[in-house]
């Protein structure tokens, strides 16, 4: 096949596939700087025009408030971030649909509008109050990343602070909240979780969890990355890991030497260890300070399709990686 024919095939496949990015920050507080994410920006990794250009069909937008400022501030800032998302959604109008139910997800061949699945990155923004979780659900949040790096009321994170008192995994409260998330149809996200938290969730959850933006420890030892044992356990649960684009998680060396080929290597490792049904993309765009060469912003996502085809993967496998695997989990967990 000529390079030109391969490119045509890659472009067509990417266009026809359902593309899901399981984690991007696109920090809603950028509204303070006067930025309008419905317009094409010259800064950051993504905005609505660039997401559409990249062929993204479902974007998981993470609301993130850095922990450690005190619980009242965490809760107030999370509310403010959700208000900013609401304003963004209003400006976007018919070009954006928030995913609240299974029926809001795209169907085969349905190209628009862009679907926004809203997540909370860290249960410190929810706290111990059950009503608070229900408020988030009412506002359209459908995913909770159980921890950021430290410990919170629900669970241990993968990089606890020196003064954190560990639960040894999920706390009793955390077990209750994961069970309630299962009941509500909210996606449990294990990125940033400690190994013990990871194991506890897989032991008790009734719905497949995900690791929305993680890489693999076999290629880069880091507390944020998943071991082969964890990858196999996630696969047994029906879950999916989204490969993170942060160079520090991808390769042990100068971040400037990390390219798109390292992302492909992590994808391929998950396929070898866990199978082709359990890997996807979780870019962490606008939540990471640098990106691999070739993935400078979201418009370069079609390059992943090109590289996977060049590596010899069949179209059906590429479609799974681009989005079908995450779409399957979302369809399983969300309610109508």
PyMOL commands that set and color helices and strands:
alter all, ss='L'
color gray80, all
select helices_A, chain A and resi 3-16+28-33+48-53+71-95+102-104+123-125+130-138+172-184+195-204+228-236+247-250+255-257+260-274+298-300+302-310+315-333
alter helices_A, ss='H'
color red, helices_A
select strands_A, chain A and resi 19-24+56-63+96-98+114-121+141-145+187-189+210-214+240-243+279-281
alter strands_A, ss='S'
color yellow, strands_A
deselect
rebuild
show_as cartoon
